[in-house]
Amino acid sequence: MKRFVDPLFEPYSVPYVLARKGSIVVKCPKCQSAAYIGADSNKENIELFCHSCFYRKPMEPDYTYSAAAICTACECWFNESVKDERQFTQKHVHIICPACHTDNIVELHKRESSVWNGSDIRNGRDPFFDQELYFLDYYRGKMVWAVNREHLTYLIDYISANLRERPNSSHVRTASYRLPKYMKEAKNRNDLIRLLQRMQRKK
């Protein structure tokens, strides 16, 4: 019987991988080989780099825009997000007071968003450059993916285990927390292992 102790926390989540100087492996947008997304030592600048064709792309900064003031009519304070791209180049914008609906002319504030906002894998694509993951396949129409080779090895070890155990800190999430049910069911074990091993042989 193969036993497996599930590691604590979510070591294969995007923020955790990059914070520990790991990489997210995606398909290079230029040559379709394995390309790597990593963070610099300050964990602020994200870059995509391909070792095959030397394609390199830094992540463009993302900004949020807002306008905050005290209404000239009712003296209520408001802080409104500005979504209209036509206003992003203006120093002042028109904001309707949410309390009394008076039109106020307010200074526009521009702030750089954190690179970690919304940093989850969605539909098999990375959250920074929207590239398809390199280790991605389908099992009966359902998506199976890994962020890198370490994650792939973890999935094979977890799925192939007959006995899966939690560490003593039972109230803390483990790495398998977000795995879908079909990846945990014994009836799918052999097929999923074969699929993952085929993904593992990719260069």
Stockholm file with secondary structure:
# STOCKHOLM 1.0

chainA/1-203         MKRFVDPLFEPYSVPYVLARKGSIVVKCPKCQSAAYIGADSNKENIELFCHSCFYRKPMEPDYTYSAAAICTACECWFNESVKDERQFTQKHVHIICPACHTDNIVELHKRESSVWNGSDIRNGRDPFFDQELYFLDYYRGKMVWAVNREHLTYLIDYISANLRERPNSSHVRTASYRLPKYMKEAKNRNDLIRLLQRMQRKK
#=GR chainA/1-203 SS CCEEECCBSCTTSHHHHHHTTCCEEEECTTTCSEEEEEECTTSCCEEEEETTTCCEEECCCCEEEEEEEECTTTCCEEEEECCCGGGTTCSEEEEECTTTCCEEEEECEEEECCTTTTCSCBTTBCTTTCCBBSEEEEETTEEEEESSHHHHHHHHHHHHCSEEECCSCTTSCBTTTTCCGGGTCGGGHHHHHHHHHHHHTCC
#=GC SS_cons         CCEEECCBSCTTSHHHHHHTTCCEEEECTTTCSEEEEEECTTSCCEEEEETTTCCEEECCCCEEEEEEEECTTTCCEEEEECCCGGGTTCSEEEEECTTTCCEEEEECEEEECCTTTTCSCBTTBCTTTCCBBSEEEEETTEEEEESSHHHHHHHHHHHHCSEEECCSCTTSCBTTTTCCGGGTCGGGHHHHHHHHHHHHTCC
//
